Amino acid sequence: MKKTFLLLLLAFCTSVGFSQITAQETEKDTTESKQINIVYGANLTKDEIQYPGAFIFSKDDRQVQFEHQGADLWCDVAIYYTQQNRLKAVGNIRMQQGDSVIMTSGKIDYDGNTKLAKAYENVVLDSKTSETGNMLLTTDTLRLDRESQQAYYQDFGTVVDSANTLTSEIGRYFMEIKKFQFLDSVHIDNPQYILDSEQLDYYQTSKNAYMYGASTITGDTYKIYCERGFYDTKIESGYGIKNTRIDYNDRIIEGDSVYFNKASEFASATNNITVTDTINKGIIRAHYAEVFKAKDSVFATKRAVAISLVEQDSLYTHGDTLMITGKPGSRIMRAFHNAKSFKTDMSSKSDSIHSSEKTGITQLISNPVLWNGVNQMTGDSIHIISNLKTEQLDSLKVLENAFIISLDSISKTGYNQAKGKDLFGKFKENELKIIDLVKNTEVIYYMYDDDEELIGINKTICSSIRITMANNDIENLTFRRDPDGDIFPDKDLPVDSRKLKGFIWRGDERILSKNDIFDEDDNTIELVVIRGIENPIDIDAQEEERSLNPSDPVNKIPIPKDEFTTANKRPKLKKVKAGQ
């Protein structure tokens, strides 16, 4: 029944003693369009004491039904204020908008002028489309704004769809774009993981979640923390762009932007990265890194450095590219191109470094140089061996064309030198104590008395030489097997005879601190701009594009790992006062 039926019904009510209700036949079309219409009134009464000016409709064998601008409402009892164009409905309420949105509750207040409904007592909002499937929102009190097509609760609600169960203290549902905004104690319960967040946007169609504030995702093989991030809840893939950390197998990955994909067992990070090996206590720092869980490997570049503990000293290893592969106990680290290392009393430089945890051998490969204190050692290849039990430095090998040089500490002009085919060193408590040079060995050594007066320059050839070290300096020389040489007064040994064949001093390349392992190119790297915090994009538009082109391959993968988007005009959720 439409408006005409209402006028006849009200006129009848007047004849039996109810207060007369008038209606203007000349009402404007705009007013007429806002009026709540009675479809089925059933039993009619009035109670001017309790509900002045209202008409009370109650069901018979059929519920009372109203209609308003595309929405129908059924209830057991309705208190209808015609002048104010609002009603209160009680009992077994069902409000339906089109074919896709149904709301049920125990009570509802509806204002036909503002199209605002307040439903309470076991409220359930059911939204279903072919694209999104079924969604149920349950709460104690729900405000439904039909003008803006939004539903809002502030006293805890639960949303269940085909993929997840979501709960929060405060929530808003944008019906046109199928989007939720959740605030305060947001929780997603999925059979594969649990997600908790301070604030989260969730898209019903794509099942994508955008996290704001402290957020944690805990899966069976990973744990993610971030303070701004994206997560595809269907495939367990996403990224964080603020204070992000992923606990992944036995590694912790942190960075400005960290991406994760469970299916491919892959994680990557961009800018200011730290990858921590929780078993070996090793750390990698870089500006780009990739972690492959199945292969138990890490790839890092852009100012990449690996930091490991040798006794109580940190060893820093750098290369243009770092790779660490293998299970704990059998890991191999490779540093490629312009590789360098540093610890307090030892540093190195070579084209590449290969270090095996299983054998305890670190190899400096191609044009290597090793500095132990003030001593420079070179050869075709250099091996540093650690004791697998004590994890301390054990021994040293310089193979083929071994050469050791140090600047004379007193004259500051001459060089102490020793060379041979191979060099073998022995460490004690991580300090190099003994050096043995073998095969075709030669020595040039500056000798001083106790008053630091030059005695002469020892120049000797023999089969092998033992050098005893103290405080990383030469303490004693022992010549073995038919030494042939002499001690020359300073004036008797020409300058051009004071350097052995193959002498190359690389003192200006010596690495004196952990910062020296980086070149100018490493220190002037321009970092990737992480989008989303300072330069946000409209995520609603991006989600719409994805839904319009579901077959596009681009839309089958998460948003790029270096981008996070947030709507520029994103409504802010806030609590409202009681009664509003």
Helices and strands as residue ranges (DSSP letters): H 3-15, H 29-34, E 37-40, E 43-45, E 55-58, E 64-68, E 71-75, E 77-81, E 86-97, E 101-111, E 116-129, E 133-145, E 150-153, E 157-160, E 165-168, E 170-174, E 179-190, E 193-203, E 208-219, E 222-232, E 237-242, E 244-248, E 251-255, E 257-261, E 266-277, E 283-292, E 297-301, E 305-310, E 313-318, E 321-325, E 332-343, E 346-356, E 361-365, E 369-372, E 375-378, E 381-386, E 393-407, E 415-428, E 431-448, E 454-470, E 473-480, E 484-488, G 490-492, G 495-497, G 507-509, G 514-517, H 520-523, H 539-548, G 553-556
